[in-house]
Amino acid sequence: MNLNSLLYSLGLSGLFSSRIFLPAFVTALFMKYGHSWPFLNNIEFLAEMAQKASNHPTWFTSGGMITALGALSVLEFVADKSPEARELMDDFSVYAKTGLSGLTTLGVMNTADADFAGSVLQQAGILEMIPAFLSAGATYVGATLRGSVFGVLTEADPDDTVKIRGFLSWVEDFVVVFGIRYLFYAPLAAFIVILAFFGALQLLRMYHESRLEDSKVPCGKCGEKIHSFATECHHCGTSVESPNIIGFLGGIKPEKETSIQAQQLRLLRLKRSPRSGERFEGKGVDLKCEADGVTAFSDPSLTQAYISSVSEKLPKTLLVSALLGIVPVLGLIAGVIYYRLRLVAPFRRYLTFGQSFLTKWLLRVVLLALVLLQVSFGGIVAVPLMALLNFLFYRSAFTKALRTANLIQ
């Protein structure tokens, strides 16, 4: 068993926590061709692996495998830049990353020990399988931790209007491609960095969970711990007179809300139960809260108030969008972020993938012409029109979803 390849495989698990196919593709590509590239030809480990791969070709460094992994990496790259596709991948990505991490480790070990095993998948013993299990296990832990941290951003901004997830996606792509070079160059140091990465993710997760837990207060009647921004106790149903206001990213403000309906609407906009304040999990207008049993938008009067509260923001949003649209290009970006947070996100976060996908693509044809108009110094008209069209399309999709679920007439 090659120690460098073992350390490399374990370090690689951190990169697999971010991507499914890209780490495997870059690894196989570097192992076969990297020794001849100027910025990699001084890495002894790569030269050794390339020599073994050429003397004893393996399934992992074959041309067909590299081509397939490359094509899948491109598809993953494109999909990860779309919030809708990213949501679909999140449902299975942890298991896909875990499995491919183990297979990649087998490929690396197979190449490193090619003199002794023609095909590790067919002939490897228990000892040779240990690194694959370790790598897969570490990937599962890392991918799960990453998902819990990134899930906070996704819930707060499902459409990635502020582009925080989009920026992090590009950072992860960069780290995977260039991080593999340093894994080959100094596998032990890179492995320590990966351990620190896992530790940082765990600390972030614990910090977020502890903040919400520490902010809970006892119910005035039954003593059950409830969120300070809840409007009712999920245990006994006692109303909370003045709950705390909760912010855009889940931060709890010291200010109190005296209007219960206003607080309920705020919670719904953040995809939380209007009673207990717990998150609704999943997509759809008929989600059910596990803590208090409340179904989203099951109250017709509150549902109408929710739609009206978003509609009331339209005049001000159109005015601000027009002013921002005066500034070429940068004004377009700021205007889009502003109106999507104000008018689109409250509807979009409850739509299923199919409902949101259709609405988004119907809009894109019209919006492309408006973007061109804005670039031609017509932004004072174009950006408000974009805001209005987005509002009308997403409100229509939202109300249609409510009718389909028999929540409104």
Sequence and secondary structure as in RCSB ss.txt:
>XXXX:A:sequence
MNLNSLLYSLGLSGLFSSRIFLPAFVTALFMKYGHSWPFLNNIEFLAEMAQKASNHPTWFTSGGMITALGALSVL
EFVADKSPEARELMDDFSVYAKTGLSGLTTLGVMNTADADFAGSVLQQAGILEMIPAFLSAGATYVGATLRGSVF
GVLTEADPDDTVKIRGFLSWVEDFVVVFGIRYLFYAPLAAFIVILAFFGALQLLRMYHESRLEDSKVPCGKCGEK
IHSFATECHHCGTSVESPNIIGFLGGIKPEKETSIQAQQLRLLRLKRSPRSGERFEGKGVDLKCEADGVTAFSDP
SLTQAYISSVSEKLPKTLLVSALLGIVPVLGLIAGVIYYRLRLVAPFRRYLTFGQSFLTKWLLRVVLLALVLLQV
SFGGIVAVPLMALLNFLFYRSAFTKALRTANLIQ
>XXXX:A:secstr
  HHHHHHHHHHHHHHTT SSHHHHHHHHHHHHGGGSTTTTT HHHHHHHHHHHHS  STTSHHHHHHHHHHHHH
HHHHHTSHHHHHHHHTTHHHHHHHHHHHHHHHHHHHHTTTT S HHHH  HHHHHHHHHHHHHHHHHHHHHHHHH
HHHHHH TT SS HHHHHHHHHHHHHHHHHHHHHH HHHHHHHHHHHHHHHHHHHHHHHHHHHHT EE TTT  E
E TT SB TTT  B SS EEE TTS EEEEE   HHHHHHHHHHTTB TTT  B  SSSTT B TTT  BTT SH
HHHHHHHHHHHTTHHHHHHHHHHHHTSTTHHHHHHHHHHIIIIIHHHHTTS HHHHHHHHHHHHHHHHHHHHHII
IIIHHHHHHHHHHHHHHHHHHHHHHHHHHTTS  
